[in-house]
Amino acid sequence: MATPVLVLFTQDLRLHDHPALTTALRSAGPVVPLFVLDPVLLRRAARNRLAYLAEALADLRAGLRDLGGDLVLRRGDTVTETLGLAQEIGACTVHLGAGVSRFAERRLAGLRAAGPAVHVHPGVTVVPAGGITPAGGDHYKVFTPYWRAWEKARWREVLPVPERMELPDGIAPGDLPTSDDLVRGGVGSLAPERRVGGWTRARERLRNWIDQGLADYGDRHDDLSGAATSHLSADLRFGCLSALEVARATRDLPGGDEYVRQLAWRDFHYQVTAAFPDINVRDYRPRDRPWRRDPDALAAWKEGRTGVPIVDAGMRQLLREGFMHNRTRMITASFLTRTLMVHWREGGAHFDAHLVDGDVANDFGNWQWVAGTGNDTRPGRGFNPTRQARRFDPEGTYVRRYVAELAGLPGARVHTPWLEEDGEGAEGYPPPIADPGRG
């Protein structure tokens, strides 16, 4: 019998357009798909992401079994468990997708140091990190020139779902983790209205987005009350959808050019993180800002009780859904870092503890962009929350959806409850903890 080949699944929990799996299946031997539940990652992950992960793994196993194969699950150190399974089945080759985090860097180094042939494949982005570079540099530091190069880059073809595969006899697949099992060791709270994970649901969401939302994206993506964005970020973060397939499916459709630009922003942060993997702990561009320690203000911000309605609506959406509209992410981040002068690491850690779509590259890359320590060419840029609210939630619908205390205030009055007389619809809502017109 030909030698088995291992495929280590990481941020690519799908069957469509899976370069590592497709390449492995071209070998003569049977293919063994593996996912390792590594406690280093699990114990610091958001409960919302862990619940999504459990659902995505169950969906992936079901899909692999439909093809005649299976998903092997192991618990422990990723390198140790991968090498142990390789030795058990006599595999000399490991295929996996590329990553950009410190963990991915150490994982790859550990696998390569142990001796098997390790093949790294694209898949987490449209254009691989490092696939395009500026003259004289290892990565682009500013988005606009990156975008110009990204548009001209040659994209690989989308790969089909495998037709058939078979797991060798004698391998114990391992038990699927339940959501309860995984979330027990996570951080943050479990959002009651979060989206359910898995590649089949992700593909259904993609089809619905293309059919019902994409055409209006250019005009409505900042419309807070309309929630007119794709809501595919978690599916992309876990690789339940291929970013390349999404880009190819949308770029030539009405609204597609604006939407694909957002996928380029995602790629941009990945290539920055590949070059600067400390992006979640250290300033990309040090500014020597006089950050304040203010536990009370930070707690009010986290709980959505700052007294600034658009900020509180965003923070409550995060707790309710494990998601926040991108415009509100910028508003809330700016309020914390620019108005309250609290360090971006505090805000980034809170987002990371609750976002289903949170990852190192995009979560912290965007936090540093807003804080002025990252890749924004205008580091003094701020977001005045009252002005932003009036522009992107002119009727106050978004705020009333999430801030129940203000549900009785009509129209744009909901954005300035501090101007209301006593008994006029803002009872129980706190006064602003900082100037709501700053930013």
C-alpha positions as CSV (number, residue, x, y, z in Angstrom):
1,M,0.0,0.0,0.0
2,A,1.3,3.5,-0.8
3,T,2.4,5.8,2.0
4,P,-0.3,7.8,3.7
5,V,-0.2,11.6,3.5
6,L,-1.3,14.0,6.3
7,V,-3.3,17.2,5.8
8,L,-3.3,19.4,8.9
9,F,-6.4,21.6,8.9
10,T,-6.0,25.0,10.6
11,Q,-7.9,28.1,9.3
12,D,-9.3,26.2,6.3
13,L,-12.3,24.2,7.6
14,R,-13.9,23.5,4.3
15,L,-13.9,21.2,1.3
16,H,-14.3,23.8,-1.5
17,D,-11.0,25.4,-2.8
18,H,-8.7,23.7,-0.4
19,P,-5.1,23.7,-1.9
20,A,-3.5,21.6,0.8
21,L,-6.2,18.8,0.6
22,T,-6.3,18.9,-3.2
23,T,-2.5,18.6,-3.5
24,A,-2.4,15.7,-1.0
25,L,-5.1,13.8,-2.9
26,R,-2.9,13.9,-6.0
27,S,-0.4,11.7,-4.3
28,A,-0.5,7.9,-4.6
29,G,-1.3,7.2,-0.9
30,P,-4.4,7.6,1.2
31,V,-5.0,11.1,2.8
32,V,-5.5,11.5,6.5
33,P,-7.2,14.9,7.4
34,L,-6.2,16.0,10.9
35,F,-7.3,18.8,13.2
36,V,-5.6,19.3,16.6
37,L,-7.4,20.8,19.5
38,D,-4.4,22.6,21.0
39,P,-4.9,23.9,24.6
40,V,-2.6,26.8,23.9
41,L,-5.2,28.2,21.5
42,L,-8.3,27.0,23.2
43,R,-7.7,28.4,26.6
44,R,-7.3,32.0,25.4
45,A,-10.0,31.9,22.7
46,A,-13.4,33.7,22.8
47,R,-16.2,31.4,23.7
48,N,-18.1,32.7,20.6
49,R,-15.2,31.4,18.4
50,L,-15.0,28.1,20.3
51,A,-18.7,27.5,19.8
52,Y,-18.3,28.3,16.1
53,L,-15.3,26.0,15.9
54,A,-17.2,23.0,17.4
55,E,-19.9,23.5,14.8
56,A,-17.4,23.9,11.9
57,L,-15.6,20.7,12.9
58,A,-18.8,18.7,13.0
59,D,-19.8,20.1,9.6
60,L,-16.3,19.3,8.2
61,R,-16.4,15.8,9.5
62,A,-19.8,15.2,8.0
63,G,-18.6,16.5,4.6
64,L,-15.4,14.3,4.6
65,R,-17.5,11.2,5.6
66,D,-19.8,11.9,2.6
67,L,-16.7,11.6,0.4
68,G,-15.6,8.3,2.1
69,G,-13.0,9.8,4.4
70,D,-13.1,11.3,7.9
71,L,-11.7,14.0,10.1
72,V,-9.2,12.8,12.6
73,L,-9.2,14.8,15.9
74,R,-6.5,14.9,18.5
75,R,-6.0,16.9,21.6
76,G,-2.7,18.4,22.7
77,D,0.3,20.3,21.3
78,T,-0.2,20.6,17.6
79,V,3.3,19.7,16.6
80,T,3.5,16.7,19.0
81,E,0.1,15.3,17.9
82,T,0.8,15.8,14.2
83,L,4.2,14.1,14.4
84,G,2.7,11.3,16.6
85,L,0.0,10.5,14.1
86,A,2.5,10.7,11.2
87,Q,4.6,8.1,12.9
88,E,1.6,6.0,13.8
89,I,0.5,5.7,10.1
90,G,3.9,5.9,8.5
91,A,3.3,9.3,6.8
92,C,6.4,11.2,5.7
93,T,4.6,14.2,4.3
94,V,2.4,16.9,5.9
95,H,0.4,19.5,4.0
96,L,-1.1,22.6,5.6
97,G,-2.2,26.1,4.9
98,A,0.0,29.1,5.5
99,G,-0.5,31.2,8.6
100,V,0.9,34.6,9.7
101,S,0.6,34.6,13.5
102,R,3.4,33.8,16.0
103,F,1.7,30.5,16.7
104,A,1.6,29.6,13.1
105,E,5.3,30.5,12.8
106,R,6.2,28.3,15.7
107,R,4.0,25.5,14.5
108,L,5.7,25.4,11.1
109,A,9.2,25.6,12.6
110,G,8.4,22.7,14.9
111,L,7.1,20.5,12.1
112,R,10.0,21.2,9.9
113,A,12.6,20.6,12.6
114,A,11.2,17.1,13.2
115,G,12.0,15.7,9.8
116,P,8.8,15.1,7.7
117,A,8.4,16.9,4.4
118,V,6.2,19.9,5.1
119,H,4.4,21.6,2.3
120,V,2.7,24.9,2.9
121,H,-0.2,26.1,0.7
122,P,-2.1,29.3,0.2
123,G,-5.7,29.5,1.2
124,V,-6.4,32.0,4.0
125,T,-6.2,35.1,1.7
126,V,-6.9,36.0,-1.9
127,V,-3.3,37.0,-2.6
128,P,-0.8,35.1,-0.3
129,A,1.0,37.2,2.3
130,G,4.3,38.0,0.7
131,G,3.0,37.3,-2.7
132,I,3.4,41.0,-3.7
133,T,6.0,43.2,-2.2
134,P,7.2,46.8,-2.8
135,A,10.6,47.5,-4.3
136,G,13.1,47.4,-1.5
137,G,10.8,46.1,1.2
138,D,9.3,42.9,2.6
139,H,5.7,44.2,2.9
140,Y,3.5,47.2,2.0
141,K,3.0,49.6,4.9
142,V,0.3,51.7,3.2
143,F,-2.9,50.3,1.8
144,T,-3.3,52.4,-1.4
145,P,-0.1,51.2,-3.2
146,Y,-0.8,47.7,-1.9
147,W,-4.3,47.9,-3.4
148,R,-2.9,48.9,-6.8
149,A,-0.5,46.0,-6.8
150,W,-3.2,43.6,-5.4
151,E,-5.5,44.5,-8.3
152,K,-2.8,43.5,-10.8
153,A,-1.8,40.3,-9.0
154,R,-2.5,37.0,-10.7
155,W,-5.0,34.9,-8.8
156,R,-4.9,31.2,-8.7
157,E,-7.8,29.2,-9.9
158,V,-10.6,28.0,-7.6
159,L,-10.2,24.3,-6.8
160,P,-13.1,21.9,-6.9
161,V,-14.4,19.7,-4.0
162,P,-12.7,16.3,-4.0
163,E,-14.8,13.6,-5.5
164,R,-13.7,10.7,-3.3
165,M,-11.3,9.9,-0.5
166,E,-10.6,7.1,1.9
167,L,-9.1,6.9,5.4
168,P,-6.7,4.0,6.0
169,D,-7.9,1.2,8.3
170,G,-7.0,1.2,11.9
171,I,-7.0,5.0,12.6
172,A,-9.2,6.1,15.5
173,P,-10.9,9.3,14.3
174,G,-11.4,10.7,17.8
175,D,-14.5,12.3,19.3
176,L,-15.9,15.6,18.1
177,P,-15.9,18.3,20.8
178,T,-19.2,19.7,21.8
179,S,-19.7,23.4,22.1
180,D,-20.2,23.1,25.8
181,D,-16.9,21.2,26.1
182,L,-14.9,23.8,24.2
183,V,-16.5,27.0,25.6
184,R,-15.9,25.9,29.2
185,G,-12.2,27.0,28.9
186,G,-12.7,30.1,26.8
187,V,-12.9,33.8,27.6
188,G,-15.7,36.3,27.2
189,S,-19.4,35.6,27.2
190,L,-21.4,33.5,24.7
191,A,-23.5,35.8,22.5
192,P,-27.1,34.7,22.4
193,E,-27.6,35.8,18.8
194,R,-24.3,34.7,17.3
195,R,-24.2,33.0,13.9
196,V,-23.8,29.2,13.7
197,G,-20.6,27.9,12.1
198,G,-19.7,25.4,9.4
199,W,-18.9,25.4,5.7
200,T,-22.3,24.4,4.5
201,R,-24.0,27.3,6.3
202,A,-21.2,29.6,5.2
203,R,-21.9,28.7,1.5
204,E,-25.6,29.4,2.0
205,R,-24.8,32.8,3.5
206,L,-22.5,33.5,0.5
207,R,-25.3,32.6,-2.0
208,N,-27.8,34.8,-0.1
209,W,-25.3,37.7,0.0
210,I,-24.7,37.5,-3.7
211,D,-28.4,37.2,-4.5
212,Q,-29.8,39.8,-2.0
213,G,-27.2,42.2,-0.7
214,L,-24.1,42.6,-2.9
215,A,-25.6,44.9,-5.5
216,D,-26.4,47.6,-2.9
217,Y,-23.1,47.2,-1.1
218,G,-21.4,50.3,-2.5
219,D,-24.3,52.6,-1.4
220,R,-25.3,50.9,1.8
221,H,-22.3,49.3,3.5
222,D,-22.1,52.1,6.0
223,D,-25.8,52.1,6.7
224,L,-25.8,51.0,10.3
225,S,-29.6,50.4,10.6
226,G,-29.6,48.4,7.4
227,A,-26.9,46.0,8.5
228,A,-26.1,45.9,4.8
229,T,-22.7,44.0,4.9
230,S,-22.0,40.4,4.0
231,H,-21.7,39.0,7.6
232,L,-19.2,36.5,6.1
233,S,-16.2,37.6,8.3
234,A,-16.4,34.7,10.7
235,D,-16.7,32.2,7.8
236,L,-13.6,33.7,6.2
237,R,-11.8,33.8,9.6
238,F,-12.2,30.0,10.1
239,G,-11.7,29.3,6.4
240,C,-15.2,27.8,6.0
241,L,-15.2,30.0,3.0
242,S,-12.3,30.6,0.7
243,A,-11.5,34.3,0.4
244,L,-10.3,33.6,-3.2
245,E,-13.5,31.9,-4.1
246,V,-15.6,34.8,-2.6
247,A,-13.5,37.3,-4.5
248,R,-13.9,35.5,-7.8
249,A,-17.6,35.0,-7.3
250,T,-18.3,38.7,-6.5
251,R,-15.8,40.9,-8.3
252,D,-17.6,41.2,-11.7
253,L,-21.1,41.6,-10.2
254,P,-22.8,44.9,-9.4
255,G,-21.3,46.1,-6.1
256,G,-18.5,43.6,-6.4
257,D,-15.7,46.1,-6.9
258,E,-16.4,47.9,-3.6
259,Y,-16.8,44.6,-1.7
260,V,-13.6,43.0,-3.1
261,R,-11.7,46.1,-2.0
262,Q,-12.6,45.1,1.6
263,L,-11.2,41.6,0.9
264,A,-8.0,43.4,-0.2
265,W,-8.0,45.3,3.1
266,R,-8.1,41.9,4.9
267,D,-5.2,40.6,2.8
268,F,-3.3,43.9,3.6
269,H,-3.5,43.2,7.3
270,Y,-2.4,39.6,6.8
271,Q,0.8,40.7,4.9
272,V,1.5,43.3,7.6
273,T,1.2,40.7,10.3
274,A,3.4,38.2,8.4
275,A,6.1,40.9,8.5
276,F,5.2,42.2,12.0
277,P,3.7,39.3,14.0
278,D,3.8,41.3,17.3
279,I,1.0,43.4,16.0
280,N,-1.3,42.4,18.9
281,V,1.2,43.5,21.6
282,R,3.5,46.2,20.2
283,D,3.0,49.5,18.3
284,Y,3.6,49.0,14.6
285,R,4.6,52.7,14.5
286,P,5.5,53.9,18.0
287,R,3.9,57.3,18.8
288,D,4.7,57.7,22.5
289,R,1.1,58.5,23.3
290,P,0.3,59.4,26.9
291,W,-2.1,56.5,27.5
292,R,-4.4,56.6,30.6
293,R,-5.3,53.9,33.0
294,D,-9.0,54.3,33.8
295,P,-10.6,51.1,35.0
296,D,-14.0,52.7,35.5
297,A,-14.1,54.2,32.0
298,L,-12.9,51.0,30.5
299,A,-15.6,49.0,32.3
300,A,-18.3,51.5,31.1
301,W,-17.0,51.2,27.5
302,K,-17.0,47.4,27.7
303,E,-20.5,47.2,29.1
304,G,-22.0,49.8,26.7
305,R,-22.9,52.4,29.4
306,T,-20.7,55.3,28.3
307,G,-23.7,57.6,27.9
308,V,-22.8,58.0,24.2
309,P,-25.5,56.1,22.4
310,I,-23.7,55.1,19.2
311,V,-20.8,53.8,21.2
312,D,-23.1,51.9,23.6
313,A,-25.1,50.5,20.7
314,G,-22.0,49.0,19.1
315,M,-20.7,47.6,22.4
316,R,-24.0,46.0,23.1
317,Q,-24.2,44.6,19.6
318,L,-20.9,42.9,20.3
319,L,-22.1,41.3,23.5
320,R,-25.4,40.2,21.9
321,E,-24.2,38.9,18.6
322,G,-20.4,38.4,18.8
323,F,-20.2,40.8,15.9
324,M,-20.2,44.5,15.3
325,H,-20.7,46.6,12.2
326,N,-17.3,47.7,10.8
327,R,-18.3,51.4,11.0
328,T,-19.2,51.0,14.7
329,R,-16.0,49.2,15.3
330,M,-14.1,52.3,14.2
331,I,-16.4,54.6,16.2
332,T,-16.1,52.6,19.4
333,A,-12.3,52.1,19.0
334,S,-11.8,55.8,18.4
335,F,-13.8,56.7,21.4
336,L,-11.7,54.4,23.6
337,T,-8.3,55.4,22.3
338,R,-8.9,59.1,21.2
339,T,-11.4,60.3,23.7
340,L,-10.8,58.2,26.7
341,M,-7.1,57.8,25.9
342,V,-7.1,54.2,27.0
343,H,-4.5,51.9,25.3
344,W,-5.5,50.1,22.1
345,R,-4.4,46.8,23.7
346,E,-7.2,47.0,26.2
347,G,-9.8,47.5,23.5
348,G,-8.3,44.9,21.3
349,A,-8.3,42.3,24.1
350,H,-12.0,43.0,24.7
351,F,-12.9,42.6,21.1
352,D,-10.8,39.5,20.8
353,A,-12.7,38.0,23.8
354,H,-16.1,38.4,22.1
355,L,-15.8,38.6,18.3
356,V,-16.6,35.4,16.4
357,D,-14.5,36.8,13.6
358,G,-11.6,38.0,15.7
359,D,-8.1,37.1,14.6
360,V,-4.7,38.6,15.2
361,A,-4.2,40.2,11.8
362,N,-7.5,42.0,11.2
363,D,-8.6,42.6,14.7
364,F,-5.4,44.2,16.0
365,G,-4.4,45.6,12.6
366,N,-7.6,47.6,12.6
367,W,-7.2,48.6,16.3
368,Q,-3.8,50.0,15.6
369,W,-5.0,51.8,12.4
370,V,-7.7,53.6,14.5
371,A,-5.3,54.3,17.4
372,G,-2.8,56.0,15.0
373,T,0.0,53.5,15.8
374,G,-0.6,51.3,12.7
375,N,-0.9,51.7,9.0
376,D,-3.1,54.8,8.7
377,T,-1.3,57.6,6.8
378,R,-3.2,60.1,8.9
379,P,-2.4,59.1,12.5
380,G,-4.3,62.0,13.9
381,R,-7.6,60.9,12.4
382,G,-10.5,60.6,14.8
383,F,-14.2,59.7,14.6
384,N,-16.5,62.2,16.3
385,P,-19.2,59.8,17.6
386,T,-22.1,62.3,17.5
387,R,-21.3,63.4,13.9
388,Q,-20.8,59.7,12.8
389,A,-24.1,58.7,14.4
390,R,-26.0,61.5,12.6
391,R,-24.4,60.6,9.3
392,F,-24.7,56.8,9.4
393,D,-27.8,56.3,11.6
394,P,-29.7,59.4,10.8
395,E,-33.1,58.1,12.1
396,G,-31.5,56.5,15.2
397,T,-32.8,53.0,14.2
398,Y,-29.5,51.3,15.0
399,V,-29.2,52.9,18.4
400,R,-32.8,52.0,19.4
401,R,-32.2,48.4,18.3
402,Y,-29.5,47.9,20.9
403,V,-30.0,50.6,23.6
404,A,-33.4,49.7,25.1
405,E,-33.4,52.7,27.5
406,L,-33.6,55.1,24.5
407,A,-36.3,53.2,22.6
408,G,-38.8,56.0,23.2
409,L,-36.7,58.8,21.8
410,P,-37.8,59.5,18.2
411,G,-35.5,60.1,15.2
412,A,-32.1,61.7,15.7
413,R,-33.0,62.8,19.2
414,V,-31.8,59.4,20.3
415,H,-28.2,60.5,19.6
416,T,-28.2,63.3,22.1
417,P,-30.2,62.1,25.2
418,W,-28.3,64.5,27.4
419,L,-30.3,67.3,25.8
420,E,-33.6,65.8,26.9
421,E,-35.6,67.1,29.8
422,D,-36.2,64.8,32.7
423,G,-39.0,62.3,32.0
424,E,-38.7,62.8,28.2
425,G,-37.5,59.3,27.3
426,A,-34.0,58.8,28.5
427,E,-34.7,57.6,32.0
428,G,-32.1,55.1,33.3
429,Y,-29.5,56.0,30.7
430,P,-26.3,57.5,32.1
431,P,-24.8,60.9,31.2
432,P,-21.8,60.8,29.0
433,I,-18.5,59.9,30.7
434,A,-16.6,62.1,28.2
435,D,-17.3,64.8,25.7
436,P,-19.5,63.1,23.0
437,G,-18.4,65.7,20.4
438,R,-14.7,64.8,20.5
439,G,-12.9,62.6,18.1
